[in-house]
Amino acid sequence: MPNHLEIDGGHEVTGKPLGTMDYSLIDQFFSRLRAKETVEAIVITGTFSLVNPEHENMVASHIRSLVGTEIPVTLSHEIGSIGFIERENASIINALLSKAMDCALNGLQFMFKHFGINCDIYFTQNDGSLMSYEYALRYPIRTLWSGITNSLLGSSFLTGLKNGVVVDVGGSSVHVALLENGFPKEKRRNQLIDGVRVNVPMPDIVSLPFQQEQLGNEEFLEKLYQAIQRFQPRYEPLPIIFVGGGGQQLAERFHYPWADVIVPDYHQYANAIGACVAPVSGYIDRMIWMDPFNPNEMLHSAIDEATHMAISAGANPKTVAIQDAKTIPLAYVPSKALRVRVKVIGTLSLSSKGGM
């Protein structure tokens, strides 16, 4: 059963501290907790920590002095974006996944060493980019939808197309998603994990249960048609790309008169190919308060930070380019605050080791 402690602290939207933190309450809480049970993971969430993460960082430093560095600590400003409840939910889920991820990755490292393979380890994440071994340990929630994102990148590579509707056919499910400018279209609202609202990047996906005997089932084919229609623009429909182990068989039975239906060579390997061609990214999504107010300065500062993140994660500096950069006004918040979203991507550098 999760245990929690609420103390004074956090910040206003301006970045001004809301109160003074009482570390003795933290000491007492962990003293009681450790007397009853083992602490496996910790989550720290502060109000408006995306504007000013100072209190979250201070609490994390104090807790690590109490429990050591082996227990994973999730800071909400590093996980989610705007929205306190969604950010808290995402941070809790990340913490719950951390032990399982640690066990899985330790086993992977052991296997590599056993076979004498000496190399850096990278993983694909929700947005179709790579992350380092250390990053995956800290943010396992970012791996949850990497399978479909791999397939979308693989579809783009195999067809040479940057835009299209991808149908990824697996053994027990069919996933439909939109390839947009060479990357998965991101879900912008109502992100859910098993019914829980979160605010982490995830691809916009429609998933349909699927069994091999449904290949000729008209009801299933109608559901697939409706799922594809959800992503098609009103005019000039996008090509439909079938990939995955059952991509060829399903495409042969699917009739869509308004757009090309494509099954590329090596379609069954699209997932693995996508992982191999995935870039390294730096991503910023936060609220920034600036006085005097200067949106251009905000944006350029975020671009510089995202670029540094990508290079630190292993991107070749010569290949880093801006994929998306925008400032978004916030409703019900004074005009000196803006939401800033920036993503830069670059090719993985094979000459230097990345890590975050």
C-alpha positions in Angstrom: 0.0 0.0 0.0 1.5 3.4 -1.0 2.4 5.8 1.8 2.4 9.6 1.4 3.5 12.7 3.2 2.3 16.3 2.4 4.4 19.2 3.6 4.6 23.0 2.9 6.5 24.0 -0.2 6.1 24.2 -3.9 5.9 27.4 -5.9 3.4 29.8 -7.4 3.0 30.2 -11.1 5.6 33.0 -10.9 8.2 30.7 -9.5 7.9 32.3 -6.0 8.1 29.8 -3.1 4.8 29.0 -1.4 6.2 28.1 2.0 9.2 26.8 4.0 9.8 23.1 3.9 10.1 21.3 7.3 12.7 18.6 6.8 12.0 17.1 10.3 8.6 16.0 9.0 10.4 14.1 6.2 12.8 12.5 8.7 9.9 11.4 11.0 8.0 10.0 8.0 10.8 7.9 6.8 11.7 6.7 10.3 8.2 5.4 10.8 8.0 4.0 7.3 11.3 2.1 7.4 10.3 0.6 10.7 7.3 -1.1 9.2 8.3 -2.0 5.6 10.9 -1.8 2.8 11.0 1.4 0.7 11.2 0.4 -3.0 10.5 3.6 -4.8 9.9 7.3 -4.0 7.9 10.0 -5.8 8.3 13.7 -5.2 5.6 16.1 -6.6 5.5 19.9 -6.1 3.1 22.6 -7.3 4.3 24.4 -10.4 7.6 22.5 -10.3 7.7 22.9 -14.1 8.3 26.6 -13.5 10.7 26.1 -10.6 11.9 22.6 -9.7 14.0 23.8 -6.7 11.9 22.3 -3.9 11.6 19.0 -5.6 15.3 18.8 -6.1 16.0 19.9 -2.5 13.6 17.2 -1.1 15.2 14.6 -3.4 18.7 15.5 -2.1 17.6 15.2 1.5 15.8 11.9 1.0 18.8 10.4 -0.7 20.9 11.4 2.3 18.4 9.3 4.4 17.9 6.2 2.2 20.9 6.2 0.0 21.2 6.2 -3.8 20.0 2.7 -4.6 16.3 3.4 -4.2 14.8 5.1 -7.4 13.5 8.6 -6.9 11.0 10.0 -9.4 10.8 13.8 -9.7 7.5 15.0 -11.3 9.0 17.9 -13.2 11.2 15.4 -15.1 8.3 13.1 -16.1 5.1 15.0 -16.9 4.1 18.4 -18.3 1.3 20.9 -17.5 -1.4 19.6 -15.1 -0.7 18.7 -11.5 -2.9 15.6 -11.1 -1.7 14.1 -14.5 1.9 14.8 -13.6 1.5 13.2 -10.2 -0.2 10.1 -11.8 2.6 9.7 -14.4 5.3 10.0 -11.7 3.6 7.3 -9.5 3.3 5.0 -12.5 7.0 5.6 -13.4 8.0 4.7 -9.8 5.9 1.6 -9.9 7.6 0.4 -13.0 11.1 1.2 -11.8 11.8 -2.0 -9.9 10.6 -4.2 -12.8 12.7 -2.2 -15.3 15.8 -2.5 -13.0 15.4 -6.3 -12.9 14.9 -6.6 -16.6 17.9 -4.4 -17.5 20.2 -6.0 -15.0 19.4 -9.3 -16.7 20.1 -7.8 -20.1 23.5 -6.5 -19.0 24.4 -9.8 -17.5 23.5 -11.6 -20.8 25.7 -9.1 -22.8 28.6 -9.7 -20.5 28.1 -13.5 -20.6 28.5 -13.5 -24.4 31.4 -11.0 -24.4 29.4 -8.2 -26.0 30.9 -4.8 -25.0 28.8 -2.0 -26.2 26.5 0.9 -25.2 22.8 0.0 -24.8 20.0 2.1 -26.1 16.2 1.8 -26.0 13.5 3.3 -28.0 10.9 5.4 -26.3 7.3 6.7 -26.7 8.1 9.5 -29.2 10.2 7.3 -31.6 13.6 8.4 -30.4 16.4 6.6 -28.5 17.3 6.8 -24.9 20.4 5.5 -23.0 20.5 2.6 -20.6 20.6 5.0 -17.6 17.7 7.1 -18.9 15.6 4.0 -19.3 16.2 3.0 -15.7 15.1 6.5 -14.5 12.1 6.9 -16.8 10.6 3.4 -17.6 7.2 5.0 -18.3 8.7 6.4 -21.5 9.1 2.9 -22.9 5.5 1.8 -22.7 4.5 2.5 -26.4 7.9 2.0 -28.0 6.7 -1.0 -30.0 4.3 0.9 -32.2 6.6 3.8 -32.6 9.3 1.5 -33.9 6.9 0.2 -36.4 6.0 3.7 -37.6 9.6 4.6 -38.0 10.3 1.3 -39.8 7.3 2.0 -42.1 8.7 5.4 -43.1 12.1 3.9 -43.8 10.8 1.0 -45.9 8.5 3.1 -48.0 10.3 6.4 -48.1 7.1 8.1 -47.0 6.9 10.7 -44.3 3.1 10.7 -43.9 0.7 7.9 -43.9 -1.6 5.7 -41.8 0.2 2.7 -40.5 -1.5 -0.6 -39.7 0.8 -2.8 -37.5 -0.5 -6.4 -37.5 0.7 -8.6 -34.6 -0.3 -12.0 -33.3 -3.0 -10.8 -30.9 -3.7 -7.2 -31.9 -3.7 -4.6 -34.7 -2.4 -1.1 -34.0 -3.4 1.8 -36.2 -1.5 5.1 -35.9 -0.5 8.1 -38.0 2.9 8.7 -39.4 3.4 12.5 -39.4 6.5 14.1 -40.9 8.4 10.8 -40.4 7.4 10.4 -36.7 4.4 9.1 -34.8 1.6 11.6 -34.3 1.5 12.5 -30.6 -1.7 12.3 -28.6 -2.3 15.8 -27.4 -5.1 15.3 -24.8 -6.8 12.6 -22.7 -3.7 10.5 -22.4 -4.6 7.4 -20.3 -2.7 4.5 -18.9 -5.3 1.8 -17.9 -7.8 4.5 -17.3 -5.5 6.8 -15.3 -4.9 10.3 -16.7 -1.3 11.2 -17.4 0.6 13.8 -19.3 3.6 12.1 -20.8 4.3 11.9 -24.6 2.6 9.0 -26.2 1.6 8.1 -29.8 -2.0 8.4 -30.8 -3.1 4.8 -31.3 -6.2 2.8 -32.0 -5.7 -0.8 -30.9 -8.0 -3.7 -32.0 -7.9 -7.2 -30.6 -7.1 -9.6 -33.4 -6.8 -13.3 -34.1 -5.8 -15.0 -37.4 -9.3 -16.4 -38.0 -10.6 -12.8 -38.2 -8.8 -12.1 -41.5 -12.0 -12.5 -43.5 -14.4 -11.3 -40.8 -16.5 -8.4 -42.1 -17.2 -7.0 -38.7 -13.4 -6.8 -37.9 -12.7 -5.3 -41.3 -15.3 -2.6 -40.7 -13.7 -1.8 -37.3 -10.3 -1.5 -39.0 -11.8 0.8 -41.7 -13.3 3.1 -39.0 -9.9 3.2 -37.1 -8.1 4.2 -40.3 -10.8 6.8 -41.1 -10.0 8.4 -37.7 -6.6 9.4 -39.0 -7.4 10.2 -42.6 -7.6 13.9 -43.5 -10.9 15.0 -45.1 -9.3 15.6 -48.5 -6.4 13.7 -50.3 -6.4 10.6 -48.2 -3.0 9.4 -47.0 -1.5 6.0 -48.1 -2.2 3.1 -45.8 0.9 1.0 -44.9 0.5 -2.5 -43.6 3.4 -3.9 -41.6 4.0 -6.7 -39.1 3.9 -10.4 -39.3 0.3 -10.5 -40.6 0.5 -7.3 -42.6 0.4 -9.0 -46.0 -2.5 -11.3 -45.3 -4.7 -8.6 -43.8 -3.9 -6.1 -46.6 -5.0 -8.6 -49.2 -8.5 -8.7 -47.6 -8.8 -5.0 -46.9 -10.4 -2.8 -49.5 -10.0 1.0 -49.3 -10.9 2.6 -52.7 -9.8 6.2 -51.7 -6.1 5.7 -51.0 -3.2 3.5 -51.9 -2.7 0.3 -49.8 1.0 -0.5 -49.5 2.8 -3.5 -48.1 6.5 -2.8 -48.3 9.3 -5.4 -48.7 10.5 -6.7 -45.3 7.2 -5.4 -43.8 7.4 -8.1 -41.1 10.7 -6.6 -39.8 9.4 -3.0 -39.6 9.5 -2.9 -35.8 13.2 -4.0 -35.6 14.1 -1.7 -38.5 12.5 1.3 -36.8 14.5 0.7 -33.7 17.7 0.6 -35.7 17.0 3.9 -37.5 15.6 5.8 -34.6 17.2 9.2 -33.8 18.3 10.7 -30.5 16.1 13.5 -29.2 16.0 16.3 -26.7 12.5 17.3 -25.5 11.2 20.2 -23.5 7.6 20.7 -22.4 7.1 23.1 -19.6 5.6 26.3 -18.3 8.0 29.3 -18.2 7.4 32.6 -16.3 9.5 35.5 -17.6 9.6 39.1 -16.4 10.2 41.1 -18.6 8.1 39.0 -20.9 10.0 37.9 -24.0 8.5 34.8 -25.9 11.4 34.7 -28.4 13.9 34.5 -25.7 11.9 31.8 -23.9 11.8 29.7 -27.1 15.5 30.1 -28.0 16.5 29.2 -24.4 14.4 26.1 -24.6 15.9 25.2 -28.0 19.4 25.5 -26.6 18.5 23.3 -23.6 16.8 20.6 -25.8 19.9 20.6 -28.1 22.2 20.1 -25.1 19.9 17.2 -23.9 20.1 15.5 -27.3 23.9 15.8 -27.6 24.3 14.6 -24.0 22.1 11.6 -24.9 24.4 10.6 -27.7 23.4 12.7 -30.7 26.0 13.7 -33.2 26.1 17.6 -32.8 26.5 18.1 -36.5 23.2 16.3 -37.2 21.0 18.0 -34.5 18.0 19.8 -36.0 14.7 21.3 -34.6 11.7 19.1 -35.3 9.2 21.1 -33.4 9.4 24.4 -31.5 6.4 26.5 -30.3 5.1 28.7 -27.5 1.5 28.2 -26.4 -0.5 30.8 -24.4 -2.1 29.4 -21.2 -5.7 30.0 -20.4 -6.5 31.5 -17.0 -2.8 32.3 -16.4 -1.2 35.8 -16.6 0.4 36.6 -19.9 3.9 36.4 -18.5 3.6 32.6 -18.4 3.8 30.4 -21.5 3.9 26.8 -22.3 7.0 26.0 -24.3 7.3 22.8 -26.4 10.6 22.0 -28.2 11.9 18.8 -29.7 15.2 18.4 -31.5 16.5 15.2 -33.1 19.9 14.0 -34.3 21.6 10.9 -35.5 23.2 8.6 -32.9 26.9 9.2 -32.7 28.9 6.0 -32.9 32.1 7.6 -31.8 31.1 8.8 -28.4 29.1 7.3 -25.5 25.9 9.1 -24.6 24.1 9.1 -21.3 21.6 11.1 -19.4 
